[in-house]
Amino acid sequence: MTSSSTCIAPPWWFEIATRRINSGKRGGWALLKVLQALGLLNRSAAFRLPDESEIILPLNWPGAQMRDVFEQYEPDALAHFARAIAALPSPAAVIDCGADVGVFCRLLLSKVPAEKVDRVLAVEPNDRSFALLRHNLSGDNRALFFGAVSDRAGFGRLVAPDYSDGDHAKYLEISDVETDLPVFTIDELGVTPGSAIALKIDVEGAELDVLRGAAATLRAAPGFVVQIEAHPDVAKRTGVDPIEFLRFCNSIKPCKWRAYVEKTRQSFDIPNLDAPFFTQLPTDQICDVVIASQ
């Protein structure tokens, strides 16, 4: 993902490709590949969210070529997460770990009553994404952090896994080099005492570390809700079963949860904390899991 230059609206050649793709005509995807090879997608443009507000995205942002990309962005999990925030006993600190360019946070905030949000804190380790995040999440009561989140402060670097070389799949590798990426914990971010917590975690393998680094914050909150990604490829790489996320949250406060399959939009309860996560689903597929304290 890059953002070497910014234009007000998507350029005409991008619009031609996306119109062909969305109308089912041949040639749209081929044109996008040519544009990518020429480096023409290495710029950003203004897009409209469902609430008609503007957001700046790279032209090569995943899904940017689809008309309904925002409507199809984790819709069921996002709606559940928003409802759970509205039901929390006090206004929430919304904490977005792996905020990318701010799409998730903007969509979420459009669904949650303003009086239910105390503050927004967003963390992003990719410098190109962070530059756009600063534009897309500017405003009062918002704190943006360039870096990564784990269970201890320090430094790290982003590494691409064997199964993908895309920016969105890169994961954190802890380092001792002080010039590398800053790493901190949720407990260090300065959440307002007494705030409920709405924590979204999309960090490609460091999920359990992020939760451990948020333990004091979650324990002190009058209530919390967590949305976290469960990815079969990531679980295989790290050796950490996503059931551990549920166990950890449940150890802080009794919780309920539901898993939403991204590809099929099916949803499932995960009834057994003693069984592997993906054995409780029909197939190994990427899920967004919403975990809410009771």
C-alpha positions in Angstrom: 0.0 0.0 0.0 1.4 3.4 -0.9 0.3 7.0 -1.0 3.0 8.8 -2.9 0.5 11.5 -4.1 -3.1 12.4 -3.4 -5.9 13.4 -5.8 -9.3 14.8 -5.0 -11.3 12.0 -6.7 -10.3 8.7 -8.2 -8.8 9.4 -11.7 -10.7 8.5 -14.9 -8.7 5.5 -15.7 -9.4 4.0 -12.3 -13.1 4.7 -12.7 -13.1 2.9 -16.1 -11.5 -0.2 -14.6 -13.9 -0.2 -11.6 -17.0 0.4 -13.7 -16.1 -2.7 -15.9 -15.4 -4.7 -12.8 -18.7 -3.8 -11.1 -20.8 -4.3 -14.2 -19.3 -7.7 -14.8 -17.6 -6.7 -18.1 -14.4 -8.2 -19.2 -11.1 -6.3 -19.0 -11.5 -4.4 -15.7 -9.2 -6.6 -13.6 -6.7 -6.8 -16.4 -6.6 -3.0 -16.7 -6.1 -2.7 -12.9 -3.1 -5.1 -13.2 -1.6 -2.9 -15.9 -2.2 0.2 -13.8 -0.5 -1.4 -10.8 2.5 -2.5 -12.9 2.9 1.1 -14.2 2.8 2.4 -10.6 -0.4 4.4 -11.2 -2.2 2.9 -8.2 0.5 4.3 -5.9 -1.6 7.3 -5.0 -4.6 8.1 -2.9 -8.1 9.5 -3.6 -11.2 10.6 -1.8 -14.0 8.0 -1.5 -17.5 8.3 0.1 -18.5 6.2 3.1 -22.1 5.1 3.6 -22.8 8.2 5.8 -21.6 10.4 2.9 -18.5 11.5 4.7 -15.2 11.5 2.9 -12.3 9.2 3.5 -8.9 9.1 1.7 -7.8 5.7 0.5 -4.9 4.4 -1.6 -6.2 3.3 -5.0 -4.6 -0.1 -4.3 -6.4 -0.5 -0.9 -8.0 -4.0 -0.9 -11.6 -3.6 -2.2 -11.2 0.0 -3.3 -12.4 -1.0 -6.8 -15.7 -2.4 -5.5 -18.8 -0.1 -5.2 -20.1 -1.9 -2.1 -16.7 -2.3 -0.4 -17.8 -0.3 2.7 -21.2 -2.0 3.0 -19.4 -5.4 2.8 -16.7 -4.5 5.3 -17.2 -7.0 8.2 -20.9 -5.9 8.3 -22.3 -8.3 10.9 -19.4 -8.3 13.3 -19.2 -4.5 13.0 -22.9 -4.1 13.7 -22.6 -6.5 16.8 -19.5 -4.5 18.0 -21.4 -1.2 17.7 -24.5 -2.6 19.6 -22.2 -3.9 22.3 -20.5 -0.5 22.7 -23.9 1.2 23.0 -24.8 -1.2 25.7 -21.7 -0.6 27.8 -22.3 0.9 31.3 -20.3 4.1 30.6 -18.8 5.9 27.5 -16.1 3.8 26.0 -12.5 4.4 25.0 -12.5 3.0 21.5 -9.0 1.5 20.9 -8.1 0.3 17.3 -5.0 -1.8 17.2 -4.0 -2.3 13.6 -6.0 0.7 12.5 -4.6 0.8 8.9 -6.0 4.0 7.2 -9.0 4.2 9.5 -11.8 2.5 7.6 -12.9 0.2 10.4 -12.9 3.1 13.0 -14.8 5.5 10.8 -17.5 2.9 9.9 -17.7 1.9 13.6 -18.1 5.5 14.8 -20.9 6.1 12.3 -22.9 3.4 14.0 -22.3 4.3 17.6 -24.1 7.2 19.4 -21.5 10.0 19.9 -22.3 10.1 23.6 -21.2 6.5 24.0 -17.7 7.3 22.9 -15.3 8.9 25.4 -12.2 8.9 23.3 -10.6 7.2 20.3 -7.1 5.8 20.3 -5.7 4.2 17.1 -2.4 2.4 16.6 -0.9 1.7 13.2 2.7 0.4 12.5 2.8 1.0 8.7 4.1 4.5 8.0 2.3 4.9 4.7 -1.0 3.9 6.3 -0.4 6.0 9.3 0.0 9.1 7.1 -3.6 8.6 5.8 -4.9 7.6 9.2 -3.8 11.0 10.6 -6.1 12.6 8.0 -9.0 10.2 8.2 -9.2 10.2 12.1 -8.4 13.8 12.8 -10.6 15.4 15.4 -11.1 16.1 19.1 -10.6 13.4 21.7 -8.6 11.3 19.3 -5.1 10.1 19.9 -3.1 8.4 17.1 0.0 6.3 17.8 2.6 5.2 15.2 3.9 1.9 16.3 2.8 -1.6 17.3 1.2 -3.1 20.4 2.3 -6.1 22.4 2.6 -7.3 26.0 5.7 -5.2 26.7 7.2 -2.0 25.5 10.2 -2.0 23.3 10.9 -2.1 19.6 10.1 -4.4 16.6 9.9 -4.7 12.9 7.2 -5.8 10.4 7.8 -9.1 8.7 5.9 -10.7 5.7 4.7 -14.3 6.2 5.4 -17.0 3.7 1.8 -17.0 2.5 1.5 -13.3 1.6 3.7 -10.4 0.8 1.0 -7.7 1.3 1.2 -5.0 3.9 -2.0 -6.2 5.5 -0.5 -9.6 6.3 2.8 -8.4 7.9 3.3 -9.3 11.6 5.4 -7.9 14.4 8.8 -9.4 15.2 10.3 -8.0 18.5 13.7 -6.4 18.1 16.4 -4.8 20.3 17.2 -2.1 17.7 16.1 1.2 19.1 15.7 2.7 15.6 13.1 0.1 14.7 9.3 0.5 15.2 8.2 1.6 18.7 6.2 -1.0 20.6 4.0 -0.3 23.6 1.1 -1.8 25.6 -2.6 -0.8 25.8 -2.0 -0.3 29.5 0.4 2.5 28.6 -1.9 4.5 26.4 -3.5 6.6 29.1 -7.2 5.5 29.0 -9.4 7.7 31.0 -10.1 6.0 34.4 -13.7 4.8 34.6 -14.1 4.4 30.8 -15.6 1.3 29.4 -13.3 -0.3 26.7 -14.1 -1.1 23.1 -10.9 -2.8 21.8 -10.5 -3.9 18.2 -7.4 -6.1 17.5 -6.2 -7.0 14.0 -2.5 -7.5 14.4 -1.7 -10.7 12.4 -0.6 -13.0 15.2 0.1 -10.8 18.3 -3.5 -10.8 19.5 -2.8 -12.7 22.7 0.2 -10.4 23.5 -2.0 -7.4 22.9 -4.6 -8.7 25.3 -2.0 -9.5 28.0 -0.7 -5.9 27.6 -4.3 -4.7 28.1 -5.1 -6.8 31.2 -5.0 -4.0 33.7 -7.1 -1.7 31.5 -9.7 -4.4 30.9 -9.8 -5.3 34.5 -10.3 -1.7 35.7 -13.1 -1.0 33.1 -16.7 -1.2 34.2 -17.3 -3.2 31.0 -15.6 -4.1 27.8 -16.1 -5.4 24.3 -13.4 -6.8 22.1 -13.5 -7.5 18.3 -10.6 -9.7 17.3 -9.7 -11.6 14.1 -9.2 -15.4 14.1 -7.2 -16.4 11.1 -6.4 -20.1 10.4 -3.1 -19.3 8.6 -2.0 -17.0 11.4 -2.9 -19.6 14.0 -0.8 -22.2 12.2 2.2 -19.8 12.0 2.1 -18.7 15.6 0.9 -22.0 17.2 -1.7 -19.9 19.2 -5.2 -21.2 19.0 -7.8 -18.3 18.9 -9.7 -20.1 21.7 -7.0 -18.5 23.9 -8.4 -15.1 23.2 -11.8 -16.1 24.5 -10.2 -17.8 27.5 -8.2 -14.7 28.4 -11.1 -12.3 28.2 -13.3 -14.7 30.1 -10.7 -14.8 32.9 -10.9 -11.0 33.3 -14.7 -10.9 33.4 -17.3 -13.4 32.5 -18.0 -12.9 28.7 -20.2 -13.9 25.9 -19.0 -14.1 22.3 -20.0 -14.8 18.7 -17.9 -15.6 15.6 -18.7 -14.2 12.2 -17.2 -15.9 9.1 -15.9 -13.1 6.8 -16.4 -15.0 3.5 -19.8 -16.5 4.0 -21.4 -14.2 6.6 -22.4 -17.2 8.7 -22.2 -16.7 12.5 -21.6 -19.2 15.2 -21.4 -19.6 19.0 -18.1 -21.1 20.3 -19.5 -23.1 23.2 -16.5 -25.0 24.4 -13.4 -23.2 25.8 -11.6 -26.5 26.1 -11.8 -27.3 22.4 -9.7 -25.8 19.6 -11.5 -22.8 18.0 -11.7 -24.0 14.4 -12.9 -27.4 15.3 -16.1 -25.7 16.4 -16.8 -24.3 12.9 -17.8 -26.1 9.8 -14.5 -25.1 8.0 -11.3 -23.3 8.7 -12.2 -19.7 7.6 -11.2 -16.2 8.7 -13.6 -15.0 11.5 -14.2 -11.8 13.3 -15.0 -12.6 16.9 -16.9 -10.2 19.2 -16.4 -10.8 22.9 -18.4 -8.8 25.4 -18.2 -8.8 29.2 -21.4 -9.4 31.1 
